[in-house]
């Protein structure tokens, strides 16, 4: 019995380590980007560190074809030319130990240039669910990300055909 108690204590996590469980690289549900979540003061932020398509293709039109993918839907015209790789798209997430969730965050959707409130829950050590919403969490949508420990794949723009 004493051995079981001491083993249980060895595996117990402190609130600080619970909060840090979100830290790492996460492959988004669509599998076309990796977001790095890391602490920033008392909160957590997330940055795009890899994209499958880091340059525009022919389907985006001749004026964009081959150019670096940018934040072109941003409501601020001065920010539309910044590259998406390196963009911070999550910020302000604070760990709530009672809820065992990261709350009070904001998420930026580069597809439409809008910001939403967000919260994050870990389903397992390697799966998180991010819920973006307007007003209350009930009015929103969720996406599941998977932790990745692998080296980043080569972006599609770097793969050259030998034909």
C-alpha positions as CSV (number, residue, x, y, z in Angstrom):
1,X,0.0,0.0,0.0
2,X,2.8,2.4,0.9
3,X,4.5,1.7,-2.5
4,X,1.2,2.4,-4.3
5,X,0.9,5.8,-2.5
6,X,4.5,6.8,-3.2
7,X,4.2,5.8,-6.9
8,X,1.0,7.8,-7.2
9,X,2.7,10.8,-5.7
10,X,5.5,10.5,-8.2
11,X,3.1,10.7,-11.1
12,X,1.0,13.6,-9.7
13,X,1.4,16.8,-11.6
14,X,1.7,20.2,-10.1
15,X,-0.7,23.0,-11.3
16,X,2.3,24.6,-13.1
17,X,3.1,21.4,-15.0
18,X,-0.6,21.0,-15.8
19,X,-0.6,24.4,-17.3
20,X,2.5,23.6,-19.3
21,X,0.9,20.5,-20.8
22,X,-0.3,22.6,-23.7
23,X,3.2,23.6,-24.7
24,X,4.5,22.2,-27.9
25,X,3.9,21.8,-31.7
26,X,0.4,21.0,-32.9
27,X,-0.7,19.8,-36.3
28,X,-4.0,21.4,-37.1
29,X,-7.0,19.3,-38.1
30,X,-6.6,20.1,-41.8
31,X,-3.0,18.9,-41.6
32,X,-1.7,21.9,-43.5
33,X,-0.1,23.9,-40.6
34,X,1.8,23.4,-37.4
35,X,1.2,25.8,-34.5
36,X,3.7,26.2,-31.7
37,X,2.2,26.9,-28.3
38,X,4.5,28.3,-25.7
39,X,4.3,30.3,-22.5
40,X,4.4,34.1,-22.5
41,X,4.4,35.4,-19.0
42,X,1.3,34.0,-17.2
43,X,-0.5,33.1,-20.5
44,X,0.1,31.0,-23.6
45,X,0.5,32.1,-27.2
46,X,0.5,30.1,-30.5
47,X,2.5,30.9,-33.7
48,X,2.4,29.3,-37.1
49,X,5.7,27.6,-37.5
50,X,5.0,25.5,-40.7
51,X,2.6,25.5,-43.6
52,X,2.1,22.9,-46.2
53,X,1.4,25.7,-48.8
54,X,3.8,28.6,-47.9
55,X,3.5,30.1,-51.4
56,X,0.4,30.7,-53.5
57,X,-0.4,28.4,-56.3
58,X,-1.8,28.9,-59.8
59,X,-5.3,28.5,-58.4
60,X,-4.8,31.8,-56.6
61,X,-4.3,33.7,-59.8
62,X,-1.3,34.9,-61.8
63,X,-0.7,37.9,-59.6
64,X,-0.2,35.7,-56.5
65,X,1.2,32.5,-58.0
66,X,4.6,31.7,-56.5
67,X,4.5,34.5,-53.9
68,X,4.7,33.9,-50.1
69,X,1.3,33.3,-48.5
70,X,0.4,36.4,-46.6
71,X,-2.3,37.7,-44.2
72,X,-4.3,39.0,-47.1
73,X,-7.7,38.9,-45.4
74,X,-6.6,41.1,-42.4
75,X,-9.0,44.0,-41.9
76,X,-5.9,46.3,-41.4
77,X,-4.4,47.0,-44.9
78,X,-1.0,47.6,-43.4
79,X,-0.9,44.0,-42.1
80,X,-2.0,42.2,-45.3
81,X,1.5,41.8,-46.6
82,X,2.9,40.0,-43.5
83,X,3.7,36.3,-44.1
84,X,1.5,33.7,-42.4
85,X,4.5,31.6,-41.3
86,X,5.6,33.2,-38.1
87,X,2.2,34.8,-37.4
88,X,0.9,34.7,-33.8
89,X,-2.6,33.5,-34.1
90,X,-3.4,32.5,-30.5
91,X,-2.8,34.7,-27.4
92,X,-3.9,35.4,-23.9
93,X,-4.7,31.8,-23.0
94,X,-4.7,31.4,-19.2
95,X,-4.8,28.1,-17.4
96,X,-7.8,27.5,-15.2
97,X,-6.9,24.6,-12.8
98,X,-10.6,24.2,-11.7
99,X,-11.8,23.7,-15.3
100,X,-8.5,22.0,-16.4
101,X,-8.7,24.2,-19.5
102,X,-7.0,27.2,-21.0
103,X,-9.5,30.1,-21.1
104,X,-9.8,33.8,-21.9
105,X,-7.8,33.5,-25.0
106,X,-8.1,35.0,-28.5
107,X,-7.7,33.2,-31.8
108,X,-7.1,34.9,-35.2
109,X,-8.6,33.2,-38.3
110,X,-6.4,34.1,-41.2
111,X,-9.0,32.7,-43.7
112,X,-11.4,35.5,-42.9
113,X,-9.3,38.1,-41.0
114,X,-11.4,37.8,-37.8
115,X,-10.6,37.4,-34.2
116,X,-12.6,35.2,-31.8
117,X,-12.6,34.3,-28.1
118,X,-11.2,30.9,-27.5
119,X,-10.6,28.2,-25.0
120,X,-8.5,25.0,-25.2
121,X,-9.1,21.6,-23.6
122,X,-6.7,18.6,-23.7
123,X,-8.5,15.4,-24.7
124,X,-5.3,13.5,-24.1
125,X,-1.6,14.4,-23.8
126,X,-1.4,14.5,-27.7
127,X,-4.8,15.9,-28.6
128,X,-6.3,19.3,-27.9
129,X,-9.6,20.9,-28.8
130,X,-9.6,24.6,-29.6
131,X,-13.1,26.2,-29.4
132,X,-13.4,29.6,-31.0
133,X,-16.5,31.6,-30.3
134,X,-18.3,35.0,-30.3
135,X,-19.7,36.0,-26.9
136,X,-20.2,32.6,-25.2
137,X,-18.6,29.2,-26.0
138,X,-22.0,27.8,-27.0
139,X,-21.9,30.1,-30.0
140,X,-18.8,28.8,-31.7
141,X,-17.0,26.0,-33.4
142,X,-14.2,23.5,-32.4
143,X,-11.2,22.0,-34.1
144,X,-8.9,19.2,-32.9
145,X,-5.2,19.4,-33.1
146,X,-2.6,16.6,-32.7
147,X,0.7,17.0,-31.0
148,X,3.7,16.4,-33.3
149,X,7.2,15.5,-32.4
150,X,8.4,15.0,-36.0
151,X,10.6,17.3,-38.0
152,X,8.5,19.7,-40.1
153,X,7.6,18.2,-43.5
154,X,8.9,20.0,-46.5
155,X,6.4,22.7,-47.7
156,X,4.7,21.9,-51.0
157,X,6.4,24.8,-52.7
158,X,9.8,23.2,-52.0
159,X,8.9,19.9,-53.7
160,X,10.1,20.0,-57.3
161,X,9.0,17.6,-60.0
162,X,11.7,15.7,-61.9
163,X,9.6,15.5,-65.0
